[in-house]
Amino acid sequence: MRTTTQTTATVAVLGTGVMGAPIARNLLRAGYPVRVWNRSPGKAEALATLGARIASSPAEAASDADFLITMLTDGDAVETTMTGSEGALAALPADAVWVQMSTVGVGATERLAALARGRVAFVDAPVSGSSEPAERGELLILASGDRALHTRVQPLFDVLGRRTLWLDRVGDGSSLKLALNNWLAVLVEGMAETLSLTEALGLDPALLLATLAESPLGSAYATAKGRAMVERDFTPGFPLRHADKDAALVLQAAERLGHDLPLTGALLKRWDEAISAGHAEDDVAAAVTAA
Ligand SMILES: NC(=O)c1ccc[n+]([C@@H]2O[C@H](COP(=O)([O-])OP(=O)(O)OC[C@H]3O[C@@H](n4cnc5c(N)ncnc54)[C@H](OP(=O)(O)O)[C@@H]3O)[C@@H](O)[C@H]2O)c1
């Protein structure tokens, strides 16, 4: 647990879902005054017991914020929350910093950065790590924004993450996030299909996992997902619906560049099937149900 430091900078957190709630909790524990808003108010209310002020609209949360964090599902959700009825953007003080931490892809990040331009400072800061690292304040933060903002925002990131990677151009954080999640997708689908092959060959899938664990071919992440697949334990760490959304964002970004990603295209079709079969909220390991 980090040392509690009192600070006077007020932080608005818009979106208190699986990731936003632990982010708000860690900021409260570190002594920041925190305003929270969530579309379904019930999810934000529990944070009041830790000292968060519950706002009834994004605008109310933003009105006295020094920093505003968006941690919402996708680019459309962020845009609506910032610019819709009682949106946060018009209410933010001009010297505030908008820290966009949702995974929204490259095109939406450009759109959101353009919305902020001339209005407030914008930092693109998606994260790697799921709910448990978020709760422990051990996310990897992939940040990009004006160099002059780094020292201002870093104390916030020190509360939320184990490491901040500052990248050069605004949007580079979202680009790296897409590259990382493409790798995650390929690892998960590769494991799902290889387990299915192992069984078809008449072997115990546990043998594959044990052999990989002792081999340079193994990956700790893929092996952990493989174990979950074998045990059919789909307790969500990283839900399939988010992994699927991210694979779609990867494909959109690649298409804009005229870049072909046949593996991602193929796995996305299979993951869409697993989602249609009812596995949206399950962990990404449920990709195995389509294998
Ligand atoms: N979960 C992970 O392991 C993980 C890891 C790294 C990055 N991420 C990324 O972090 C972001 C948040 O993920 P999460 O796991 O916290 O998701 P979540 O638990 O599903 O929360 C999503 C949040 O977005 C809100 N929302 C959705 N659509 C909205 C709309 N149209 N208008 C306003 N609010 C809307 C939801 O409000 P309601 O409560 O009203 O539905 C909720 O507050 C996503 O971009 C995800 O890809 C997640």
The ligand as an SDF file (V2000), in Angstrom:
LIG
                    3D

 48 52  0  0  0  0  0  0  0  0999 V2000
  -11.3150   -4.5790  -17.5420 N   0  0  0  0  0  0  0  0  0  0  0  0
  -10.0430   -4.6590  -17.8980 C   0  0  0  0  0  0  0  0  0  0  0  0
   -9.3540   -5.6310  -17.5750 O   0  0  0  0  0  0  0  0  0  0  0  0
   -9.3970   -3.5510  -18.7140 C   0  0  0  0  0  0  0  0  0  0  0  0
   -7.9990   -3.5120  -18.7910 C   0  0  0  0  0  0  0  0  0  0  0  0
   -7.3890   -2.4740  -19.5030 C   0  0  0  0  0  0  0  0  0  0  0  0
   -8.1720   -1.5370  -20.1520 C   0  0  0  0  0  0  0  0  0  0  0  0
   -9.5260   -1.6270  -20.0760 N   0  0  0  0  0  0  0  0  0  0  0  0
  -10.3200   -0.6090  -20.7780 C   0  0  0  0  0  0  0  0  0  0  0  0
  -10.8010    0.3190  -19.8170 O   0  0  0  0  0  0  0  0  0  0  0  0
  -12.0840    0.8290  -20.2260 C   0  0  0  0  0  0  0  0  0  0  0  0
  -13.0900    0.5830  -19.1110 C   0  0  0  0  0  0  0  0  0  0  0  0
  -13.1680   -0.8090  -18.8820 O   0  0  0  0  0  0  0  0  0  0  0  0
  -13.9590   -1.4290  -17.6300 P   0  0  0  0  0  0  0  0  0  0  0  0
  -13.4570   -2.8370  -17.5270 O   0  0  0  0  0  0  0  0  0  0  0  0
  -13.9180   -0.5250  -16.4770 O   0  0  0  0  0  0  0  0  0  0  0  0
  -15.4230   -1.4660  -18.2550 O   0  0  0  0  0  0  0  0  0  0  0  0
  -16.8430   -1.5450  -17.5030 P   0  0  0  0  0  0  0  0  0  0  0  0
  -16.7190   -2.1150  -16.1490 O   0  0  0  0  0  0  0  0  0  0  0  0
  -17.7630   -2.1890  -18.4780 O   0  0  0  0  0  0  0  0  0  0  0  0
  -17.2260   -0.0150  -17.3520 O   0  0  0  0  0  0  0  0  0  0  0  0
  -17.5520    0.7380  -18.4930 C   0  0  0  0  0  0  0  0  0  0  0  0
  -17.9720    2.1210  -18.0600 C   0  0  0  0  0  0  0  0  0  0  0  0
  -18.3710    2.8550  -19.2300 O   0  0  0  0  0  0  0  0  0  0  0  0
  -19.6820    3.3770  -18.9920 C   0  0  0  0  0  0  0  0  0  0  0  0
  -20.3830    3.5690  -20.2600 N   0  0  0  0  0  0  0  0  0  0  0  0
  -20.5470    2.6800  -21.2580 C   0  0  0  0  0  0  0  0  0  0  0  0
  -21.2190    3.2230  -22.2760 N   0  0  0  0  0  0  0  0  0  0  0  0
  -21.5040    4.5020  -21.9050 C   0  0  0  0  0  0  0  0  0  0  0  0
  -22.1700    5.5670  -22.5240 C   0  0  0  0  0  0  0  0  0  0  0  0
  -22.6940    5.4550  -23.7450 N   0  0  0  0  0  0  0  0  0  0  0  0
  -22.2740    6.7350  -21.8470 N   0  0  0  0  0  0  0  0  0  0  0  0
  -21.7460    6.8760  -20.6110 C   0  0  0  0  0  0  0  0  0  0  0  0
  -21.0990    5.8830  -19.9600 N   0  0  0  0  0  0  0  0  0  0  0  0
  -20.9700    4.7210  -20.6060 C   0  0  0  0  0  0  0  0  0  0  0  0
  -20.3360    2.3700  -18.0720 C   0  0  0  0  0  0  0  0  0  0  0  0
  -21.4600    2.9350  -17.4550 O   0  0  0  0  0  0  0  0  0  0  0  0
  -22.6120    1.9770  -16.8550 P   0  0  0  0  0  0  0  0  0  0  0  0
  -22.0920    1.5010  -15.5260 O   0  0  0  0  0  0  0  0  0  0  0  0
  -23.7870    2.8660  -16.7400 O   0  0  0  0  0  0  0  0  0  0  0  0
  -22.8130    0.8610  -17.8430 O   0  0  0  0  0  0  0  0  0  0  0  0
  -19.1750    2.1230  -17.1070 C   0  0  0  0  0  0  0  0  0  0  0  0
  -18.9920    3.2070  -16.2360 O   0  0  0  0  0  0  0  0  0  0  0  0
  -12.4160    0.1170  -21.5510 C   0  0  0  0  0  0  0  0  0  0  0  0
  -12.0600    0.9310  -22.6110 O   0  0  0  0  0  0  0  0  0  0  0  0
  -11.5520   -1.1320  -21.4880 C   0  0  0  0  0  0  0  0  0  0  0  0
  -11.2410   -1.6390  -22.7720 O   0  0  0  0  0  0  0  0  0  0  0  0
  -10.1640   -2.6010  -19.3540 C   0  0  0  0  0  0  0  0  0  0  0  0
  1  2  1  0
  2  3  2  0
  2  4  1  0
  4  5  1  0
  4 48  2  0
  5  6  2  0
  6  7  1  0
  7  8  2  0
  8  9  1  0
  8 48  1  0
  9 10  1  0
  9 46  1  0
 10 11  1  0
 11 12  1  0
 11 44  1  0
 12 13  1  0
 13 14  1  0
 14 15  2  0
 14 16  1  0
 14 17  1  0
 17 18  1  0
 18 19  2  0
 18 20  1  0
 18 21  1  0
 21 22  1  0
 22 23  1  0
 23 24  1  0
 23 42  1  0
 24 25  1  0
 25 26  1  0
 25 36  1  0
 26 27  1  0
 26 35  1  0
 27 28  2  0
 28 29  1  0
 29 30  1  0
 29 35  2  0
 30 31  1  0
 30 32  2  0
 32 33  1  0
 33 34  2  0
 34 35  1  0
 36 37  1  0
 36 42  1  0
 37 38  1  0
 38 39  2  0
 38 40  1  0
 38 41  1  0
 42 43  1  0
 44 45  1  0
 44 46  1  0
 46 47  1  0
M  CHG  2   8   1  16  -1
M  END
$$$$
